[in-house]
Amino acid sequence: MKGKGISGGELRRLMIGCQVNSICKFNEIISGVDVLLLDEPTSGLDAVNSLKVMKILENLAKEGKAIIVTLHQPRIQILNLINNLMIMSKGRTVFFGKFKDAIDFYSENGLQVPLYENAADFFLDVLDTTNSDEHDIIVANKDDIELRGNSESIVQKRLVTSFQKRLKNVKTEHIEKLPALPPLLSNSSFTKFLILLERAFIFKLKDPSAVWTQLCFCTLIPLLIGSVFYQLDDTTASIRDIFSVLSFSVVLISYLPFDVVLLFPIELATLKRESLSGMYSIATFYMARNIAEIPVHCICSCIASTIIYFMIGLPLDEYKFGVFQLFMMLMLLSSVSLYIAVGALCGKVQTCNIVANIVQVIFTLFNGFFGNVICVFEQVKLSGVPVYLRWIEYINPMAFAYKAILYSQFGGHLFKCAERDVVGGHCVVKVEGSEYLTEFGVEKEVSYSGMVVNMIVFICVVRFIGFICLAVRIKRQS
């Protein structure tokens, strides 16, 4: 049976309750903040419910939260709850201070609050009225004021002038001693970038389960791979297994940051609202979120690479280990860039997952061998790859990382001849690692610097494409 739903007032109270208690995450408010900005929270509510809402906010203020509320014609009980009252007219401040002081302020200027009338209504009526009753109020000031033109401007001018006089009487000796704000706290793009970067890190720290899940994934999967290929010996019998596990490791590291593909689809609404309101530019937000993703993923890359390297028994050589770590990290950062671009391009969660997986499968299939697919246990050669598909290798970060890692492990390395390959006291197979490189589609001479440059260019270009896609999406939705 379908329910009757809730009324408009009940809906309003529900929204404010969710915002205040951080039960729901609305776009208008971020849960757990110390400053709340509420635009007419009592709008649409009756007098009783309006007072209830304001009492809830009063209790929050007593807990140390700063609450700024805009109100239109509030009842007198609500005004008594407010610590400081600001009366504004056409963007100008008419009064700021305690509510009881506002009554005295108006009285000092010949504007006495009538008996049995709501002071808030009177304050606004004086500023907004244009009828003949206002002339009588101003004449009662006993000042020789010539009433001409729009009487509303006369009242506003008088009240604003009075407020400015009171402001001049404020003692400034303590204000002058306040330290000047450092240059860093200016309203510059760099300051906004630092704030957004800090906010991104705070969001991550507020969800430690996601970070720990990712770290566990970075540990458990490499442990599983290491247990399957545990301590491969340095003989010709293990060459195919070494090629296979290195290939699988590069593919694995590319899937570790897959959660990043949902980054912008989830935060798109927040980015749209805040960027269109002029709080910051899309470029500032994009750069901050990109940088905030680097530390955790770099840590994951180091953990996974270290576990795999030592468990499968690769040479204990500092140089080879460093090359392995470097290109595994670059591969991971390339994948992060790719997922960010896909998320910015697609926008929807389901579409992002599908597109990201398709791209990863294509890169895995063409990871530098064209006609060779390296499986975990066996190499299967596929011939006749169309020429129009071979260009994929030249933009494939997997190909760059895999070639560099293979060259570091096999280039100039001599393997021991396995017993099964010894016939008549002679080894019947090749023992030079360089000879196997060409067989698996890798040049005998690989430039590490060239591969690093290729991967950095890929990272920068793909992230720039992601920024363009995100900017276009925000512009179209605005």
C-alpha positions in Angstrom: 0.0 0.0 0.0 1.4 3.3 -1.1 2.0 5.8 1.7 0.9 9.3 1.8 4.4 10.7 1.9 5.4 13.7 4.0 4.4 17.3 3.9 6.5 20.2 2.8 7.3 21.2 6.3 8.2 17.7 7.3 10.4 17.4 4.3 12.2 20.6 5.2 12.8 19.4 8.8 14.0 16.1 7.5 16.6 17.8 5.2 17.9 20.0 8.0 18.0 17.1 10.4 20.0 15.1 8.0 22.4 18.0 7.4 22.9 18.8 11.1 23.4 15.2 12.2 25.4 14.2 9.2 23.0 11.3 8.6 22.7 12.1 4.9 25.2 13.8 2.6 23.5 16.6 0.8 25.1 18.8 -1.8 24.3 21.9 0.3 26.4 20.8 3.3 29.4 18.7 4.1 29.0 16.7 7.2 31.2 17.3 10.1 32.2 20.9 9.3 32.6 23.6 12.0 30.8 26.3 10.1 27.2 25.9 8.8 25.6 28.4 6.3 21.8 28.0 6.2 19.7 30.0 3.8 16.3 30.5 5.3 16.0 27.1 7.1 12.6 28.1 8.5 11.1 28.9 5.1 7.9 26.9 4.5 7.5 26.0 8.2 4.9 27.1 10.7 5.8 29.1 13.8 6.2 26.1 16.0 8.4 24.1 13.7 10.5 27.1 12.9 11.2 27.6 16.5 12.1 23.9 16.9 14.6 24.1 14.0 16.2 27.2 15.5 16.5 25.6 18.9 18.4 22.7 17.3 20.7 25.1 15.7 21.2 26.9 19.0 22.2 23.7 20.6 24.8 23.1 17.9 26.1 26.6 18.4 26.6 25.8 22.0 28.7 22.8 21.0 31.2 25.2 19.3 29.8 25.3 15.7 29.6 28.7 14.0 26.1 28.9 12.4 25.2 31.7 10.0 21.5 31.8 9.1 19.5 34.1 6.9 16.0 34.8 8.1 13.0 36.7 6.7 10.5 38.1 9.2 11.3 35.7 12.1 9.1 35.6 15.2 10.4 37.3 18.4 11.2 34.0 20.1 13.6 33.2 17.3 15.3 36.5 17.5 15.9 35.9 21.2 17.9 32.8 20.3 20.3 34.6 18.1 23.7 35.7 19.4 24.3 38.4 16.9 21.8 40.0 14.5 22.7 41.6 11.2 20.1 43.7 9.4 20.8 44.4 5.7 19.1 46.3 3.0 20.2 46.2 -0.7 23.5 44.6 0.2 24.4 47.2 2.9 24.7 46.6 6.6 22.2 48.6 8.6 22.9 47.1 12.0 25.0 44.4 13.6 24.9 43.4 17.2 22.7 42.0 19.9 18.9 41.9 19.2 18.1 44.1 22.2 20.7 46.7 21.0 18.9 46.8 17.6 15.7 48.1 19.3 17.8 50.8 21.1 19.6 51.6 17.8 16.3 52.2 16.0 14.9 54.2 18.9 18.0 56.5 19.0 17.2 57.3 15.4 13.6 58.2 16.1 12.2 54.8 15.0 10.4 53.4 18.0 9.1 49.9 17.8 5.3 50.1 18.2 3.7 48.3 21.1 2.5 44.7 20.3 4.3 44.7 17.0 7.0 42.2 16.0 10.3 44.0 16.1 11.7 42.0 13.1 8.7 43.1 11.0 9.1 46.7 12.0 12.9 46.6 11.2 12.2 45.5 7.7 9.1 47.6 7.2 11.0 50.7 8.0 13.6 49.9 5.3 11.2 48.7 2.6 8.1 50.8 3.1 7.4 53.7 0.7 4.0 54.7 2.0 3.1 58.0 3.7 3.3 56.5 7.2 7.1 56.7 6.9 7.0 60.4 6.5 5.4 60.7 9.9 8.1 58.5 11.4 10.9 60.7 10.1 9.2 63.9 11.0 9.1 62.6 14.6 12.9 62.6 14.6 12.7 66.4 15.4 15.4 66.9 12.8 14.9 69.3 10.0 14.8 66.8 7.1 13.3 67.8 3.8 11.3 64.9 2.5 11.8 64.7 -1.2 12.0 61.8 -3.7 12.0 58.2 -2.5 11.5 58.2 1.3 13.0 54.7 1.5 16.4 55.9 0.5 16.2 58.6 3.2 15.6 56.0 5.9 18.3 53.7 4.6 20.8 56.5 4.4 20.0 57.7 7.9 20.4 54.2 9.5 23.5 53.4 7.5 25.1 56.7 8.5 24.3 56.1 12.2 25.8 52.6 11.9 29.0 54.1 10.4 29.2 56.6 13.3 29.0 53.8 15.8 31.6 51.8 14.0 34.0 54.8 14.2 33.6 54.8 18.0 34.9 51.2 18.2 38.3 51.1 19.9 40.9 50.1 17.3 43.9 49.8 19.6 43.5 46.0 19.8 42.6 45.6 16.1 45.8 47.4 15.1 47.9 45.0 17.1 46.5 41.9 15.3 49.2 40.3 13.2 48.9 40.7 9.5 47.8 37.6 7.5 50.7 35.9 5.7 50.8 36.3 2.0 49.9 32.6 1.5 46.4 33.2 2.9 45.4 35.5 0.0 42.5 34.6 -2.3 44.9 33.2 -5.0 44.6 30.1 -7.1 47.5 28.6 -5.3 45.8 29.1 -1.9 42.6 27.5 -3.3 44.8 24.7 -4.6 46.3 24.1 -1.2 42.9 24.1 0.4 41.4 21.7 -2.1 44.5 19.5 -1.7 44.1 19.5 2.1 40.4 18.7 1.7 41.1 15.8 -0.6 43.5 14.3 2.0 41.0 14.8 4.7 38.4 12.9 2.7 40.7 10.0 2.4 41.6 10.0 6.1 37.9 10.1 6.9 37.5 6.8 5.0 40.3 4.7 6.3 38.5 1.5 5.4 39.0 2.3 1.7 42.7 3.0 2.2 43.2 -0.2 4.2 41.3 -2.2 1.6 43.5 -0.9 -1.1 46.7 -1.7 0.9 45.5 -5.2 1.6 44.8 -5.7 -2.1 48.3 -4.5 -2.8 49.7 -7.1 -0.4 47.5 -10.2 -0.8 47.5 -10.4 -4.6 51.3 -10.1 -4.9 51.6 -12.7 -2.1 49.4 -15.0 -4.2 51.6 -14.4 -7.3 54.7 -14.9 -5.3 53.5 -18.2 -3.9 52.7 -19.5 -7.4 56.1 -18.6 -8.8 58.0 -18.9 -5.6 61.8 -18.7 -5.9 62.3 -19.5 -9.6 65.8 -20.7 -10.2 68.3 -19.0 -12.4 68.2 -21.7 -15.1 67.0 -22.0 -18.6 64.0 -24.1 -17.4 62.6 -21.0 -15.6 62.9 -18.5 -18.5 59.4 -18.9 -19.7 58.0 -18.7 -16.2 60.0 -15.5 -15.5 58.6 -13.9 -18.7 55.1 -14.9 -17.7 55.2 -13.6 -14.2 56.7 -10.3 -15.2 54.0 -9.9 -17.8 51.3 -10.7 -15.2 52.9 -8.3 -12.7 52.6 -5.4 -15.1 49.0 -6.2 -15.8 48.3 -6.6 -12.1 49.8 -3.2 -11.2 47.7 -1.5 -13.8 44.5 -2.7 -12.1 45.5 -1.7 -8.5 44.1 1.9 -8.8 40.9 0.9 -10.5 38.8 2.7 -7.8 40.0 6.0 -9.3 37.7 5.6 -12.2 34.8 6.6 -9.9 36.5 9.7 -8.6 34.9 12.3 -10.8 31.5 10.6 -11.3 31.1 10.7 -7.5 32.3 14.3 -7.0 30.8 15.7 -10.2 27.9 17.4 -8.5 30.1 19.0 -5.9 32.5 20.2 -8.5 29.8 21.6 -10.6 28.1 23.5 -7.8 31.3 25.0 -6.3 33.1 25.8 -9.6 30.0 27.5 -11.1 29.6 29.6 -7.9 33.2 30.9 -8.4 34.7 29.2 -5.4 37.6 27.8 -7.5 38.4 26.9 -11.1 38.0 23.4 -12.6 41.7 23.3 -13.3 42.5 24.0 -9.6 40.2 21.2 -8.4 41.5 18.8 -11.1 45.1 19.3 -10.2 44.5 19.0 -6.4 42.5 15.7 -6.8 45.2 14.3 -9.2 48.0 15.0 -6.7 46.0 13.7 -3.7 45.8 10.3 -5.4 49.6 9.9 -5.8 50.8 9.0 -2.3 48.6 6.0 -1.6 49.1 4.5 -5.0 52.9 5.0 -4.9 52.9 3.2 -1.6 50.8 0.4 -3.0 53.2 0.1 -6.0 56.3 -0.1 -3.8 54.6 -2.8 -1.6 53.4 -4.9 -4.5 56.7 -4.6 -6.5 58.9 -5.5 -3.5 56.8 -8.6 -2.6 56.8 -9.9 -6.2 60.4 -9.2 -6.8 61.8 -11.0 -3.8 59.3 -13.9 -3.7 59.8 -15.0 -7.3 63.6 -14.9 -6.8 64.8 -12.2 -9.2 68.5 -11.2 -9.0 69.5 -9.4 -5.8 70.9 -6.5 -7.7 70.2 -2.9 -6.6 70.2 -1.5 -10.1 67.8 -4.2 -11.5 65.5 -3.8 -8.4 65.4 0.0 -8.9 64.5 -0.3 -12.5 61.7 -2.8 -11.6 60.3 -0.4 -9.0 60.6 2.6 -11.2 58.7 1.2 -14.2 56.1 -0.6 -12.0 55.3 2.8 -10.4 55.2 4.6 -13.7 52.8 1.9 -14.9 50.6 2.4 -12.0 50.6 6.2 -12.4 49.8 5.7 -16.1 46.8 3.6 -15.1 45.7 6.2 -12.6 45.8 8.8 -15.4 43.8 6.5 -17.7 41.1 5.8 -15.2 40.8 9.5 -14.3 40.4 10.4 -18.0 37.8 7.7 -18.4 35.9 8.9 -15.4 35.9 12.5 -16.6 34.8 11.4 -20.1 32.0 9.0 -19.2 30.6 10.6 -16.1 28.3 7.6 -15.1 29.6 4.9 -12.9 28.4 1.9 -15.0 29.8 3.4 -18.2 33.1 4.2 -16.6 33.6 0.6 -15.4 32.9 -0.8 -18.8 35.0 1.6 -20.8 38.0 1.3 -18.4 38.0 -2.5 -18.6 37.8 -2.5 -22.4 40.8 -0.1 -22.6 42.8 -2.3 -20.2 42.0 -5.4 -22.1 43.2 -3.8 -25.3 46.4 -2.6 -23.7 47.0 -6.1 -22.2 46.5 -7.8 -25.6 48.9 -5.4 -27.3 51.5 -5.0 -24.6 54.4 -5.0 -26.9 54.3 -8.3 -28.7 51.8 -7.6 -31.5 51.4 -11.3 -32.2 52.4 -12.7 -28.8 50.2 -13.1 -25.9 52.1 -14.1 -22.7 49.9 -16.2 -20.5 50.8 -17.2 -17.0 51.9 -20.7 -17.9 52.4 -20.7 -21.7 53.2 -18.5 -24.6 50.7 -18.6 -27.4 51.8 -17.0 -30.7 49.2 -15.3 -32.8 50.2 -14.3 -36.4 48.6 -12.0 -38.8 47.8 -9.0 -36.6 46.4 -6.3 -38.9 48.8 -3.4 -39.5 46.1 -0.9 -38.6 46.2 -2.3 -35.0 50.0 -2.3 -34.5 50.1 1.4 -33.6 48.6 0.6 -30.2 52.0 -0.5 -29.0 53.4 2.9 -29.5 50.9 4.5 -27.1 50.7 1.5 -24.7 52.3 2.2 -21.3 52.3 -1.6 -20.6 54.6 -2.1 -23.6 57.0 0.6 -22.3 57.1 -0.8 -18.8 57.3 -4.5 -19.9 60.1 -3.9 -22.3 62.2 -1.9 -19.8 61.6 -4.6 -17.1 62.5 -7.4 -19.4 65.6 -5.7 -20.6 66.8 -5.0 -17.1 66.4 -8.7 -16.1 67.6 -10.4 -19.3 69.9 -8.0 -21.0 73.5 -9.3 -20.6 72.4 -12.0 -18.2 73.6 -15.6 -18.5 71.3 -18.3 -17.3 72.5 -21.7 -16.0 71.7 -24.6 -18.2 69.0 -26.8 -16.7 69.6 -30.5 -16.4 66.9 -31.3 -19.0 68.7 -29.1 -21.5 72.1 -30.9 -21.2 72.8 -33.4 -23.9 76.2 -35.1 -24.1 77.7 -32.7 -21.6 76.7 -29.7 -23.7 73.8 -27.3 -23.2 71.5 -27.5 -26.3 69.6 -24.2 -25.6 70.6 -20.6 -25.5 71.8 -19.3 -22.1 72.2 -15.6 -23.0 69.3 -13.6 -21.8 69.6 -11.1 -24.7 68.9 -13.9 -27.2 65.5 -14.4 -25.6 64.5 -10.8 -25.8 64.1 -10.8 -29.5 62.1 -14.0 -29.3 59.6 -12.2 -27.0 59.4 -9.0 -29.1 61.9 -6.9 -27.2 64.9 -5.1 -28.7 68.3 -6.1 -27.6 69.0 -2.5 -26.7 66.4 -0.6 -24.7 66.7 3.0 -23.7 65.5 3.4 -20.1 65.4 7.2 -20.5 63.3 6.9 -23.7 60.8 4.6 -22.0 60.6 6.9 -19.0 59.9 9.9 -21.3 57.3 7.9 -23.2 55.4 7.0 -20.0 55.6 10.5 -18.6 54.3 11.9 -21.9 51.5 9.4 -21.7 50.6 10.4 -18.2 50.6 14.1 -19.0 48.6 13.8 -22.2 46.0 11.5 -20.8 45.5 13.7 -17.8 45.2 16.8 -20.0 42.6 14.9 -22.1 40.8 14.1 -18.8 40.8 17.8 -17.8 39.3 18.8 -21.2 36.6 16.2 -20.9 35.7 17.3 -17.4 35.6 21.0 -18.3 33.4 20.3 -21.3 31.1 18.1 -19.2 30.7 20.9 -16.6 30.1 23.5 -19.2 27.4 21.4 -20.9 25.6 20.8 -17.7 25.7 24.4 -16.5 
